[in-house]
Amino acid sequence: MLVEDELITALDIQRMLERVGYQVSATLSSGEEAVEKVKSIMPDLIIMDIFLSDDMDGIEATDLIIKQIDIPVIFLTANADSNTIKRADTIRHYGYLIKPIKQGDLDSIISTALQRHEIESKKRNSTRH
């Protein structure tokens, strides 16, 4: 699932994802929409822009999403100030993509995020039993 409010950027990222075989289950433009639809979509991963044009930014949306469902989230930003990064780092996430995105960076962070999430999920499940 991709959450990006800039249409051209969203289309570019979606194209890059599909080029290497990923299926984009939804491309959304707001944090509220992402929070509302994540359970029905059940994506394997979310790429979430930190700065969204609606009332809920990507950090707040991510916090609400991961309270509902265990899913890896990668933050997307063009330029985040240190306070925004500090705030983002209080939320469990699996890295940052800096705009403009390069195909190699996208491939690498997705692979790493999915592997790390799988390992962490197995650890959490094994400590529960």
N, CA, C and O atoms as a Tinker XYZ file with bonds, in Angstrom:
   516  protein
     1  N      0.855000   -1.164000    0.000000    73     2
     2  CA     0.000000    0.000000    0.000000    64     1     3
     3  C      0.906000    1.233000    0.000000    63     2     4     5
     4  O      1.915000    1.272000    0.704000    81     3
     5  N      0.544000    2.214000   -0.778000    73     3     6
     6  CA     1.302000    3.446000   -0.905000    64     5     7
     7  C      0.422000    4.612000   -0.464000    63     6     8     9
     8  O     -0.711000    4.756000   -0.923000    81     7
     9  N      0.964000    5.453000    0.442000    73     7    10
    10  CA     0.237000    6.631000    0.895000    64     9    11
    11  C      1.094000    7.843000    0.553000    63    10    12    13
    12  O      2.098000    8.119000    1.209000    81    11
    13  N      0.680000    8.557000   -0.482000    73    11    14
    14  CA     1.434000    9.704000   -1.011000    64    13    15
    15  C      0.433000   10.669000   -1.616000    63    14    16    17
    16  O     -0.360000   10.287000   -2.476000    81    15
    17  N      0.464000   11.928000   -1.169000    73    15    18
    18  CA    -0.523000   12.892000   -1.646000    64    17    19
    19  C     -0.118000   13.634000   -2.910000    63    18    20    21
    20  O     -0.934000   14.371000   -3.464000    81    19
    21  N      1.095000   13.470000   -3.378000    73    19    22
    22  CA     1.514000   14.078000   -4.643000    64    21    23
    23  C      1.315000   13.043000   -5.752000    63    22    24    25
    24  O      2.022000   12.036000   -5.805000    81    23
    25  N      0.356000   13.297000   -6.628000    73    23    26
    26  CA    -0.058000   12.324000   -7.635000    64    25    27
    27  C      1.095000   11.843000   -8.514000    63    26    28    29
    28  O      1.241000   10.639000   -8.727000    81    27
    29  N      1.901000   12.747000   -9.019000    73    27    30
    30  CA     2.996000   12.348000   -9.914000    64    29    31
    31  C      4.005000   11.468000   -9.178000    63    30    32    33
    32  O      4.477000   10.468000   -9.718000    81    31
    33  N      4.331000   11.847000   -7.942000    73    31    34
    34  CA     5.255000   11.038000   -7.142000    64    33    35
    35  C      4.661000    9.662000   -6.878000    63    34    36    37
    36  O      5.359000    8.654000   -6.986000    81    35
    37  N      3.389000    9.613000   -6.535000    73    35    38
    38  CA     2.719000    8.334000   -6.277000    64    37    39
    39  C      2.761000    7.434000   -7.512000    63    38    40    41
    40  O      3.048000    6.241000   -7.410000    81    39
    41  N      2.474000    8.013000   -8.672000    73    39    42
    42  CA     2.499000    7.215000   -9.912000    64    41    43
    43  C      3.909000    6.717000  -10.225000    63    42    44    45
    44  O      4.078000    5.580000  -10.666000    81    43
    45  N      4.915000    7.549000  -10.002000    73    43    46
    46  CA     6.306000    7.127000  -10.229000    64    45    47
    47  C      6.686000    5.963000   -9.317000    63    46    48    49
    48  O      7.281000    4.985000   -9.768000    81    47
    49  N      6.343000    6.070000   -8.044000    73    47    50
    50  CA     6.672000    5.007000   -7.089000    64    49    51
    51  C      5.911000    3.739000   -7.438000    63    50    52    53
    52  O      6.479000    2.647000   -7.419000    81    51
    53  N      4.640000    3.875000   -7.753000    73    51    54
    54  CA     3.850000    2.701000   -8.129000    64    53    55
    55  C      4.463000    2.005000   -9.344000    63    54    56    57
    56  O      4.555000    0.778000   -9.381000    81    55
    57  N      4.875000    2.780000  -10.320000    73    55    58
    58  CA     5.504000    2.216000  -11.517000    64    57    59
    59  C      6.799000    1.476000  -11.167000    63    58    60    61
    60  O      7.060000    0.388000  -11.681000    81    59
    61  N      7.601000    2.076000  -10.290000    73    59    62
    62  CA     8.848000    1.425000   -9.869000    64    61    63
    63  C      8.563000    0.108000   -9.148000    63    62    64    65
    64  O      9.249000   -0.890000   -9.368000    81    63
    65  N      7.565000    0.113000   -8.302000    73    63    66
    66  CA     7.208000   -1.106000   -7.567000    64    65    67
    67  C      6.736000   -2.204000   -8.514000    63    66    68    69
    68  O      7.165000   -3.353000   -8.410000    81    67
    69  N      5.860000   -1.845000   -9.425000    73    67    70
    70  CA     5.313000   -2.832000  -10.363000    64    69    71
    71  C      6.379000   -3.343000  -11.324000    63    70    72    73
    72  O      6.324000   -4.493000  -11.758000    81    71
    73  N      7.348000   -2.494000  -11.658000    73    71    74
    74  CA     8.430000   -2.892000  -12.565000    64    73    75
    75  C      9.227000   -4.084000  -12.020000    63    74    76    77
    76  O      9.720000   -4.910000  -12.789000    81    75
    77  N      9.348000   -4.166000  -10.692000    73    75    78
    78  CA    10.111000   -5.272000  -10.102000    64    77    79
    79  C      9.210000   -6.357000   -9.512000    63    78    80    81
    80  O      9.669000   -7.225000   -8.768000    81    79
    81  N      7.916000   -6.295000   -9.856000    73    79    82
    82  CA     7.022000   -7.398000   -9.508000    64    81    83
    83  C      6.156000   -7.215000   -8.279000    63    82    84    85
    84  O      5.423000   -8.133000   -7.913000    81    83
    85  N      6.213000   -6.063000   -7.630000    73    83    86
    86  CA     5.322000   -5.838000   -6.489000    64    85    87
    87  C      3.957000   -5.403000   -6.983000    63    86    88    89
    88  O      3.835000   -4.708000   -7.992000    81    87
    89  N      2.934000   -5.821000   -6.258000    73    87    90
    90  CA     1.569000   -5.402000   -6.564000    64    89    91
    91  C      1.183000   -4.316000   -5.571000    63    90    92    93
    92  O      1.282000   -4.524000   -4.362000    81    91
    93  N      0.753000   -3.186000   -6.052000    73    91    94
    94  CA     0.325000   -2.096000   -5.186000    64    93    95
    95  C     -1.176000   -2.268000   -4.955000    63    94    96    97
    96  O     -1.985000   -2.045000   -5.856000    81    95
    97  N     -1.532000   -2.665000   -3.737000    73    95    98
    98  CA    -2.937000   -2.968000   -3.445000    64    97    99
    99  C     -3.795000   -1.716000   -3.374000    63    98   100   101
   100  O     -4.998000   -1.769000   -3.626000    81    99
   101  N     -3.173000   -0.579000   -3.028000    73    99   102
   102  CA    -3.904000    0.689000   -2.990000    64   101   103
   103  C     -2.911000    1.837000   -2.999000    63   102   104   105
   104  O     -1.839000    1.749000   -2.401000    81   103
   105  N     -3.269000    2.895000   -3.668000    73   103   106
   106  CA    -2.514000    4.144000   -3.613000    64   105   107
   107  C     -3.471000    5.182000   -3.054000    63   106   108   109
   108  O     -4.457000    5.554000   -3.690000    81   107
   109  N     -3.159000    5.637000   -1.856000    73   107   110
   110  CA    -4.044000    6.547000   -1.135000    64   109   111
   111  C     -3.352000    7.890000   -0.944000    63   110   112   113
   112  O     -2.125000    7.977000   -0.997000    81   111
   113  N     -4.137000    8.931000   -0.723000    73   111   114
   114  CA    -3.546000   10.265000   -0.607000    64   113   115
   115  C     -3.674000   10.881000    0.778000    63   114   116   117
   116  O     -3.209000   12.000000    0.996000    81   115
   117  N     -4.297000   10.173000    1.722000    73   115   118
   118  CA    -4.451000   10.757000    3.055000    64   117   119
   119  C     -4.208000    9.724000    4.155000    63   118   120   121
   120  O     -4.392000    8.521000    3.969000    81   119
   121  N     -3.789000   10.245000    5.305000    73   119   122
   122  CA    -3.581000    9.392000    6.468000    64   121   123
   123  C     -4.873000    8.779000    6.960000    63   122   124   125
   124  O     -4.916000    7.604000    7.324000    81   123
   125  N     -5.933000    9.585000    6.969000    73   123   126
   126  CA    -7.236000    9.079000    7.415000    64   125   127
   127  C     -7.693000    7.902000    6.558000    63   126   128   129
   128  O     -8.178000    6.893000    7.070000    81   127
   129  N     -7.531000    8.052000    5.261000    73   127   130
   130  CA    -7.931000    6.994000    4.331000    64   129   131
   131  C     -7.116000    5.720000    4.586000    63   130   132   133
   132  O     -7.657000    4.615000    4.537000    81   131
   133  N     -5.830000    5.877000    4.854000    73   131   134
   134  CA    -4.967000    4.724000    5.110000    64   133   135
   135  C     -5.400000    3.992000    6.376000    63   134   136   137
   136  O     -5.492000    2.765000    6.387000    81   135
   137  N     -5.663000    4.739000    7.432000    73   135   138
   138  CA    -6.093000    4.138000    8.697000    64   137   139
   139  C     -7.416000    3.410000    8.509000    63   138   140   141
   140  O     -7.613000    2.311000    9.027000    81   139
   141  N     -8.317000    4.034000    7.765000    73   139   142
   142  CA    -9.650000    3.468000    7.538000    64   141   143
   143  C     -9.597000    2.183000    6.708000    63   142   144   145
   144  O    -10.348000    1.246000    6.978000    81   143
   145  N     -8.723000    2.129000    5.707000    73   143   146
   146  CA    -8.754000    1.023000    4.747000    64   145   147
   147  C     -7.739000   -0.086000    4.988000    63   146   148   149
   148  O     -7.820000   -1.132000    4.343000    81   147
   149  N     -6.784000    0.110000    5.896000    73   147   150
   150  CA    -5.697000   -0.860000    6.024000    64   149   151
   151  C     -6.190000   -2.269000    6.370000    63   150   152   153
   152  O     -5.671000   -3.249000    5.836000    81   151
   153  N     -7.175000   -2.380000    7.249000    73   151   154
   154  CA    -7.664000   -3.713000    7.630000    64   153   155
   155  C     -8.366000   -4.433000    6.490000    63   154   156   157
   156  O     -8.285000   -5.658000    6.397000    81   155
   157  N     -9.047000   -3.706000    5.626000    73   155   158
   158  CA    -9.726000   -4.351000    4.503000    64   157   159
   159  C     -8.739000   -4.685000    3.380000    63   158   160   161
   160  O     -8.944000   -5.648000    2.640000    81   159
   161  N     -7.686000   -3.903000    3.254000    73   159   162
   162  CA    -6.696000   -4.143000    2.204000    64   161   163
   163  C     -5.676000   -5.198000    2.632000    63   162   164   165
   164  O     -5.267000   -6.033000    1.824000    81   163
   165  N     -5.265000   -5.162000    3.902000    73   163   166
   166  CA    -4.270000   -6.082000    4.481000    64   165   167
   167  C     -2.995000   -6.178000    3.620000    63   166   168   169
   168  O     -2.642000   -7.262000    3.157000    81   167
   169  N     -2.315000   -5.057000    3.410000    73   167   170
   170  CA    -1.088000   -5.093000    2.602000    64   169   171
   171  C      0.060000   -5.761000    3.357000    63   170   172   173
   172  O      0.018000   -5.886000    4.581000    81   171
   173  N      1.072000   -6.183000    2.626000    73   171   174
   174  CA     2.264000   -6.764000    3.241000    64   173   175
   175  C      3.199000   -5.687000    3.771000    63   174   176   177
   176  O      4.032000   -5.948000    4.640000    81   175
   177  N      3.055000   -4.462000    3.237000    73   175   178
   178  CA     3.959000   -3.370000    3.581000    64   177   179
   179  C      3.289000   -2.057000    3.199000    63   178   180   181
   180  O      2.486000   -2.008000    2.267000    81   179
   181  N      3.625000   -0.993000    3.925000    73   179   182
   182  CA     3.111000    0.338000    3.600000    64   181   183
   183  C      4.294000    1.277000    3.382000    63   182   184   185
   184  O      5.238000    1.300000    4.171000    81   183
   185  N      4.227000    2.042000    2.313000    73   183   186
   186  CA     5.149000    3.151000    2.109000    64   185   187
   187  C      4.321000    4.405000    2.392000    63   186   188   189
   188  O      3.357000    4.702000    1.686000    81   187
   189  N      4.719000    5.135000    3.438000    73   187   190
   190  CA     3.912000    6.231000    3.972000    64   189   191
   191  C      4.675000    7.550000    3.926000    63   190   192   193
   192  O      5.727000    7.695000    4.549000    81   191
   193  N      4.134000    8.503000    3.183000    73   191   194
   194  CA     4.730000    9.840000    3.182000    64   193   195
   195  C      4.541000   10.451000    4.565000    63   194   196   197
   196  O      3.458000   10.357000    5.142000    81   195
   197  N      5.584000   11.072000    5.098000    73   195   198
   198  CA     5.479000   11.703000    6.414000    64   197   199
   199  C      4.584000   12.927000    6.348000    63   198   200   201
   200  O      3.733000   13.126000    7.215000    81   199
   201  N      4.772000   13.746000    5.326000    73   199   202
   202  CA     4.007000   14.994000    5.200000    64   201   203
   203  C      2.864000   14.796000    4.211000    63   202   204   205
   204  O      3.078000   14.682000    3.004000    81   203
   205  N      1.657000   14.758000    4.742000    73   203   206
   206  CA     0.463000   14.629000    3.916000    64   205   207
   207  C     -0.346000   15.914000    4.035000    63   206   208   209
   208  O     -0.262000   16.606000    5.050000    81   207
   209  N     -1.117000   16.233000    3.025000    73   207   210
   210  CA    -1.797000   17.524000    2.995000    64   209   211
   211  C     -3.076000   17.580000    3.833000    63   210   212   213
   212  O     -3.679000   18.646000    3.952000    81   211
   213  N     -3.497000   16.469000    4.408000    73   211   214
   214  CA    -4.704000   16.517000    5.239000    64   213   215
   215  C     -4.332000   16.741000    6.705000    63   214   216   217
   216  O     -3.176000   17.026000    7.019000    81   215
   217  N     -5.297000   16.614000    7.586000    73   215   218
   218  CA    -5.070000   16.894000    9.006000    64   217   219
   219  C     -4.172000   15.873000    9.693000    63   218   220   221
   220  O     -3.518000   16.200000   10.683000    81   219
   221  N     -4.129000   14.655000    9.194000    73   219   222
   222  CA    -3.336000   13.593000    9.812000    64   221   223
   223  C     -2.069000   13.361000    8.988000    63   222   224   225
   224  O     -2.146000   13.030000    7.805000    81   223
   225  N     -0.918000   13.535000    9.609000    73   223   226
   226  CA     0.321000   13.274000    8.878000    64   225   227
   227  C      0.649000   11.783000    8.891000    63   226   228   229
   228  O     -0.029000   10.994000    9.548000    81   227
   229  N      1.676000   11.416000    8.171000    73   227   230
   230  CA     2.037000   10.007000    8.048000    64   229   231
   231  C      2.507000    9.365000    9.333000    63   230   232   233
   232  O      2.349000    8.158000    9.514000    81   231
   233  N      3.081000   10.147000   10.226000    73   231   234
   234  CA     3.534000    9.606000   11.513000    64   233   235
   235  C      2.339000    9.206000   12.363000    63   234   236   237
   236  O      2.303000    8.109000   12.920000    81   235
   237  N      1.363000   10.099000   12.461000    73   235   238
   238  CA     0.152000    9.802000   13.229000    64   237   239
   239  C     -0.604000    8.626000   12.610000    63   238   240   241
   240  O     -1.075000    7.745000   13.329000    81   239
   241  N     -0.719000    8.610000   11.292000    73   239   242
   242  CA    -1.410000    7.507000   10.614000    64   241   243
   243  C     -0.700000    6.182000   10.886000    63   242   244   245
   244  O     -1.350000    5.172000   11.157000    81   243
   245  N      0.618000    6.185000   10.815000    73   243   246
   246  CA     1.380000    4.969000   11.077000    64   245   247
   247  C      1.164000    4.481000   12.499000    63   246   248   249
   248  O      0.984000    3.285000   12.726000    81   247
   249  N      1.182000    5.394000   13.452000    73   247   250
   250  CA     0.958000    5.022000   14.851000    64   249   251
   251  C     -0.399000    4.340000   15.014000    63   250   252   253
   252  O     -0.500000    3.315000   15.687000    81   251
   253  N     -1.431000    4.897000   14.408000    73   251   254
   254  CA    -2.765000    4.300000   14.509000    64   253   255
   255  C     -2.842000    2.951000   13.787000    63   254   256   257
   256  O     -3.497000    2.023000   14.261000    81   255
   257  N     -2.176000    2.854000   12.653000    73   255   258
   258  CA    -2.195000    1.601000   11.874000    64   257   259
   259  C     -1.510000    0.482000   12.631000    63   258   260   261
   260  O     -2.065000   -0.612000   12.736000    81   259
   261  N     -0.312000    0.724000   13.166000    73   259   262
   262  CA     0.413000   -0.377000   13.818000    64   261   263
   263  C     -0.201000   -0.762000   15.156000    63   262   264   265
   264  O      0.143000   -1.803000   15.715000    81   263
   265  N     -1.101000    0.060000   15.673000    73   263   266
   266  CA    -1.868000   -0.345000   16.855000    64   265   267
   267  C     -2.975000   -1.324000   16.462000    63   266   268   269
   268  O     -3.454000   -2.088000   17.299000    81   267
   269  N     -3.383000   -1.304000   15.181000    73   267   270
   270  CA    -4.429000   -2.194000   14.676000    64   269   271
   271  C     -3.865000   -3.490000   14.110000    63   270   272   273
   272  O     -4.448000   -4.560000   14.281000    81   271
   273  N     -2.728000   -3.383000   13.436000    73   271   274
   274  CA    -2.225000   -4.497000   12.646000    64   273   275
   275  C     -0.698000   -4.463000   12.634000    63   274   276   277
   276  O     -0.093000   -3.393000   12.577000    81   275
   277  N     -0.093000   -5.624000   12.689000    73   275   278
   278  CA     1.367000   -5.737000   12.659000    64   277   279
   279  C      1.825000   -5.707000   11.208000    63   278   280   281
   280  O      1.710000   -6.701000   10.491000    81   279
   281  N      2.344000   -4.564000   10.783000    73   279   282
   282  CA     2.718000   -4.389000    9.383000    64   281   283
   283  C      3.942000   -3.485000    9.295000    63   282   284   285
   284  O      4.035000   -2.503000   10.031000    81   283
   285  N      4.873000   -3.797000    8.414000    73   283   286
   286  CA     6.028000   -2.909000    8.271000    64   285   287
   287  C      5.662000   -1.649000    7.495000    63   286   288   289
   288  O      4.957000   -1.697000    6.487000    81   287
   289  N      6.165000   -0.518000    7.998000    73   287   290
   290  CA     5.931000    0.776000    7.360000    64   289   291
   291  C      7.278000    1.419000    7.072000    63   290   292   293
   292  O      8.157000    1.467000    7.932000    81   291
   293  N      7.424000    1.909000    5.857000    73   291   294
   294  CA     8.604000    2.661000    5.439000    64   293   295
   295  C      8.148000    4.103000    5.236000    63   294   296   297
   296  O      7.191000    4.369000    4.508000    81   295
   297  N      8.848000    5.027000    5.890000    73   295   298
   298  CA     8.510000    6.438000    5.730000    64   297   299
   299  C      9.131000    6.999000    4.465000    63   298   300   301
   300  O     10.216000    6.596000    4.044000    81   299
   301  N      8.421000    7.930000    3.878000    73   299   302
   302  CA     8.825000    8.599000    2.651000    64   301   303
   303  C      8.852000   10.098000    2.937000    63   302   304   305
   304  O      7.899000   10.643000    3.495000    81   303
   305  N      9.941000   10.763000    2.557000    73   303   306
   306  CA    10.020000   12.203000    2.786000    64   305   307
   307  C     10.950000   12.876000    1.787000    63   306   308   309
   308  O     11.878000   12.260000    1.265000    81   307
   309  N     10.684000   14.137000    1.537000    73   307   310
   310  CA    11.568000   14.925000    0.682000    64   309   311
   311  C     12.612000   15.629000    1.535000    63   310   312   313
   312  O     13.783000   15.698000    1.164000    81   311
   313  N     12.195000   16.138000    2.651000    73   311   314
   314  CA    13.123000   16.795000    3.570000    64   313   315
   315  C     12.458000   16.914000    4.926000    63   314   316   317
   316  O     11.540000   17.715000    5.106000    81   315
   317  N     12.904000   16.145000    5.849000    73   315   318
   318  CA    12.339000   16.179000    7.185000    64   317   319
   319  C     13.323000   16.861000    8.126000    63   318   320   321
   320  O     14.518000   16.568000    8.118000    81   319
   321  N     12.803000   17.767000    8.926000    73   319   322
   322  CA    13.649000   18.433000    9.914000    64   321   323
   323  C     13.918000   17.472000   11.076000    63   322   324   325
   324  O     13.272000   16.430000   11.188000    81   323
   325  N     14.863000   17.825000   11.926000    73   323   326
   326  CA    15.275000   16.913000   13.002000    64   325   327
   327  C     14.141000   16.624000   13.980000    63   326   328   329
   328  O     14.072000   15.517000   14.514000    81   327
   329  N     13.247000   17.586000   14.232000    73   327   330
   330  CA    12.119000   17.330000   15.131000    64   329   331
   331  C     11.159000   16.304000   14.538000    63   330   332   333
   332  O     10.623000   15.459000   15.255000    81   331
   333  N     10.948000   16.382000   13.236000    73   331   334
   334  CA    10.070000   15.412000   12.574000    64   333   335
   335  C     10.694000   14.022000   12.618000    63   334   336   337
   336  O     10.001000   13.039000   12.881000    81   335
   337  N     11.990000   13.934000   12.365000    73   335   338
   338  CA    12.682000   12.638000   12.426000    64   337   339
   339  C     12.616000   12.068000   13.842000    63   338   340   341
   340  O     12.369000   10.875000   14.019000    81   339
   341  N     12.834000   12.910000   14.847000    73   339   342
   342  CA    12.740000   12.443000   16.242000    64   341   343
   343  C     11.340000   11.917000   16.536000    63   342   344   345
   344  O     11.180000   10.881000   17.182000    81   343
   345  N     10.329000   12.638000   16.056000    73   343   346
   346  CA     8.944000   12.199000   16.262000    64   345   347
   347  C      8.678000   10.885000   15.537000    63   346   348   349
   348  O      8.035000    9.988000   16.082000    81   347
   349  N      9.173000   10.775000   14.308000    73   347   350
   350  CA     8.991000    9.542000   13.539000    64   349   351
   351  C      9.689000    8.370000   14.217000    63   350   352   353
   352  O      9.200000    7.241000   14.171000    81   351
   353  N     10.821000    8.634000   14.839000    73   351   354
   354  CA    11.574000    7.560000   15.477000    64   353   355
   355  C     10.923000    7.036000   16.751000    63   354   356   357
   356  O     11.379000    6.035000   17.303000    81   355
   357  N      9.864000    7.692000   17.231000    73   355   358
   358  CA     9.124000    7.162000   18.377000    64   357   359
   359  C      8.113000    6.106000   17.939000    63   358   360   361
   360  O      7.533000    5.410000   18.773000    81   359
   361  N      7.907000    5.990000   16.629000    73   359   362
   362  CA     6.960000    5.031000   16.052000    64   361   363
   363  C      7.761000    3.904000   15.413000    63   362   364   365
   364  O      8.772000    4.155000   14.757000    81   363
   365  N      7.317000    2.674000   15.598000    73   363   366
   366  CA     8.007000    1.547000   14.964000    64   365   367
   367  C      7.856000    1.663000   13.445000    63   366   368   369
   368  O      6.746000    1.678000   12.914000    81   367
   369  N      8.977000    1.743000   12.779000    73   367   370
   370  CA     8.988000    1.795000   11.317000    64   369   371
   371  C     10.232000    1.061000   10.825000    63   370   372   373
   372  O     11.073000    0.641000   11.620000    81   371
   373  N     10.337000    0.913000    9.527000    73   371   374
   374  CA    11.399000    0.086000    8.952000    64   373   375
   375  C     12.305000    0.869000    8.012000    63   374   376   377
   376  O     12.899000    0.300000    7.096000    81   375
   377  N     12.408000    2.176000    8.241000    73   375   378
   378  CA    13.348000    2.966000    7.476000    64   377   379
   379  C     12.698000    4.131000    6.771000    63   378   380   381
   380  O     11.498000    4.384000    6.880000    81   379
   381  N     13.567000    4.843000    6.026000    73   379   382
   382  CA    13.158000    6.037000    5.302000    64   381   383
   383  C     13.560000    5.920000    3.842000    63   382   384   385
   384  O     14.603000    5.356000    3.513000    81   383
   385  N     12.732000    6.454000    2.988000    73   383   386
   386  CA    13.064000    6.677000    1.581000    64   385   387
   387  C     13.061000    8.182000    1.376000    63   386   388   389
   388  O     12.109000    8.864000    1.756000    81   387
   389  N     14.116000    8.695000    0.783000    73   387   390
   390  CA    14.234000   10.118000    0.542000    64   389   391
   391  C     13.885000   10.412000   -0.921000    63   390   392   393
   392  O     14.442000    9.804000   -1.834000    81   391
   393  N     12.965000   11.342000   -1.128000    73   391   394
   394  CA    12.580000   11.740000   -2.485000    64   393   395
   395  C     13.673000   12.621000   -3.069000    63   394   396   397
   396  O     14.277000   13.390000   -2.321000    81   395
   397  N     13.955000   12.554000   -4.339000    73   395   398
   398  CA    13.393000   11.617000   -5.312000    64   397   399
   399  C     13.966000   10.213000   -5.095000    63   398   400   401
   400  O     15.133000   10.046000   -4.740000    81   399
   401  N     13.137000    9.241000   -5.311000    73   399   402
   402  CA    13.489000    7.848000   -5.028000    64   401   403
   403  C     14.202000    7.226000   -6.211000    63   402   404   405
   404  O     13.841000    7.442000   -7.368000    81   403
   405  N     15.223000    6.448000   -5.891000    73   403   406
   406  CA    15.936000    5.668000   -6.907000    64   405   407
   407  C     15.479000    4.219000   -6.798000    63   406   408   409
   408  O     15.208000    3.729000   -5.702000    81   407
   409  N     15.396000    3.543000   -7.926000    73   407   410
   410  CA    14.917000    2.160000   -7.964000    64   409   411
   411  C     15.711000    1.260000   -7.013000    63   410   412   413
   412  O     15.126000    0.471000   -6.271000    81   411
   413  N     17.012000    1.376000   -7.034000    73   411   414
   414  CA    17.845000    0.532000   -6.175000    64   413   415
   415  C     17.576000    0.748000   -4.696000    63   414   416   417
   416  O     17.540000   -0.210000   -3.924000    81   415
   417  N     17.387000    2.002000   -4.294000    73   415   418
   418  CA    17.072000    2.305000   -2.895000    64   417   419
   419  C     15.725000    1.703000   -2.504000    63   418   420   421
   420  O     15.580000    1.140000   -1.419000    81   419
   421  N     14.756000    1.824000   -3.382000    73   419   422
   422  CA    13.425000    1.285000   -3.135000    64   421   423
   423  C     13.483000   -0.231000   -2.976000    63   422   424   425
   424  O     12.930000   -0.780000   -2.023000    81   423
   425  N     14.148000   -0.901000   -3.904000    73   423   426
   426  CA    14.268000   -2.365000   -3.849000    64   425   427
   427  C     14.937000   -2.809000   -2.553000    63   426   428   429
   428  O     14.475000   -3.737000   -1.888000    81   427
   429  N     16.027000   -2.139000   -2.203000    73   427   430
   430  CA    16.813000   -2.509000   -1.031000    64   429   431
   431  C     16.038000   -2.338000    0.268000    63   430   432   433
   432  O     16.041000   -3.233000    1.113000    81   431
   433  N     15.380000   -1.205000    0.433000    73   431   434
   434  CA    14.692000   -0.970000    1.699000    64   433   435
   435  C     13.468000   -1.860000    1.853000    63   434   436   437
   436  O     13.153000   -2.282000    2.965000    81   435
   437  N     12.780000   -2.150000    0.769000    73   435   438
   438  CA    11.626000   -3.050000    0.861000    64   437   439
   439  C     12.079000   -4.449000    1.258000    63   438   440   441
   440  O     11.489000   -5.067000    2.144000    81   439
   441  N     13.108000   -4.942000    0.614000    73   439   442
   442  CA    13.632000   -6.267000    0.938000    64   441   443
   443  C     14.058000   -6.342000    2.402000    63   442   444   445
   444  O     13.722000   -7.294000    3.106000    81   443
   445  N     14.791000   -5.343000    2.849000    73   443   446
   446  CA    15.252000   -5.302000    4.235000    64   445   447
   447  C     14.083000   -5.214000    5.202000    63   446   448   449
   448  O     14.061000   -5.917000    6.213000    81   447
   449  N     13.108000   -4.356000    4.905000    73   447   450
   450  CA    11.954000   -4.183000    5.791000    64   449   451
   451  C     11.154000   -5.475000    5.920000    63   450   452   453
   452  O     10.762000   -5.854000    7.024000    81   451
   453  N     10.911000   -6.146000    4.809000    73   451   454
   454  CA    10.137000   -7.390000    4.857000    64   453   455
   455  C     10.880000   -8.479000    5.634000    63   454   456   457
   456  O     10.271000   -9.206000    6.419000    81   455
   457  N     12.184000   -8.591000    5.421000    73   455   458
   458  CA    12.972000   -9.591000    6.157000    64   457   459
   459  C     13.001000   -9.275000    7.650000    63   458   460   461
   460  O     12.791000  -10.157000    8.483000    81   459
   461  N     13.261000   -8.022000    7.978000    73   459   462
   462  CA    13.323000   -7.616000    9.393000    64   461   463
   463  C     11.982000   -7.824000   10.081000    63   462   464   465
   464  O     11.936000   -8.291000   11.219000    81   463
   465  N     10.895000   -7.486000    9.407000    73   463   466
   466  CA     9.564000   -7.661000    9.976000    64   465   467
   467  C      9.278000   -9.139000   10.234000    63   466   468   469
   468  O      8.724000   -9.495000   11.274000    81   467
   469  N      9.655000   -9.993000    9.290000    73   467   470
   470  CA     9.445000  -11.437000    9.476000    64   469   471
   471  C     10.217000  -11.950000   10.686000    63   470   472   473
   472  O      9.677000  -12.711000   11.488000    81   471
   473  N     11.458000  -11.544000   10.823000    73   471   474
   474  CA    12.282000  -11.974000   11.964000    64   473   475
   475  C     11.686000  -11.474000   13.275000    63   474   476   477
   476  O     11.574000  -12.233000   14.237000    81   475
   477  N     11.304000  -10.199000   13.316000    73   475   478
   478  CA    10.728000   -9.634000   14.535000    64   477   479
   479  C      9.388000  -10.289000   14.885000    63   478   480   481
   480  O      9.095000  -10.503000   16.061000    81   479
   481  N      8.583000  -10.604000   13.884000    73   479   482
   482  CA     7.300000  -11.270000   14.127000    64   481   483
   483  C      7.511000  -12.658000   14.720000    63   482   484   485
   484  O      6.813000  -13.057000   15.651000    81   483
   485  N      8.481000  -13.391000   14.173000    73   483   486
   486  CA     8.791000  -14.724000   14.715000    64   485   487
   487  C      9.257000  -14.624000   16.158000    63   486   488   489
   488  O      8.871000  -15.447000   16.988000    81   487
   489  N     10.077000  -13.634000   16.468000    73   487   490
   490  CA    10.546000  -13.440000   17.848000    64   489   491
   491  C      9.385000  -13.125000   18.776000    63   490   492   493
   492  O      9.279000  -13.698000   19.860000    81   491
   493  N      8.516000  -12.218000   18.354000    73   491   494
   494  CA     7.359000  -11.856000   19.186000    64   493   495
   495  C      6.454000  -13.067000   19.403000    63   494   496   497
   496  O      5.969000  -13.282000   20.514000    81   495
   497  N      6.224000  -13.851000   18.367000    73   495   498
   498  CA     5.365000  -15.023000   18.487000    64   497   499
   499  C      5.991000  -16.090000   19.365000    63   498   500   501
   500  O      5.283000  -16.763000   20.115000    81   499
   501  N      7.302000  -16.258000   19.288000    73   499   502
   502  CA     7.949000  -17.297000   20.100000    64   501   503
   503  C      7.993000  -16.913000   21.565000    63   502   504   505
   504  O      7.970000  -17.798000   22.420000    81   503
   505  N      8.055000  -15.632000   21.891000    73   503   506
   506  CA     8.058000  -15.224000   23.294000    64   505   507
   507  C      6.671000  -15.263000   23.899000    63   506   508   509
   508  O      6.541000  -15.288000   25.123000    81   507
   509  N      5.635000  -15.270000   23.083000    73   507   510
   510  CA     4.262000  -15.364000   23.576000    64   509   511
   511  C      3.905000  -16.789000   23.994000    63   510   512   513
   512  O      3.010000  -16.995000   24.814000    81   511
   513  N      4.608000  -17.769000   23.427000    73   511   514
   514  CA     4.253000  -19.182000   23.698000    64   513   515
   515  C      5.061000  -19.751000   24.803000    63   514   516
   516  O      4.890000  -20.919000   25.155000    81   515
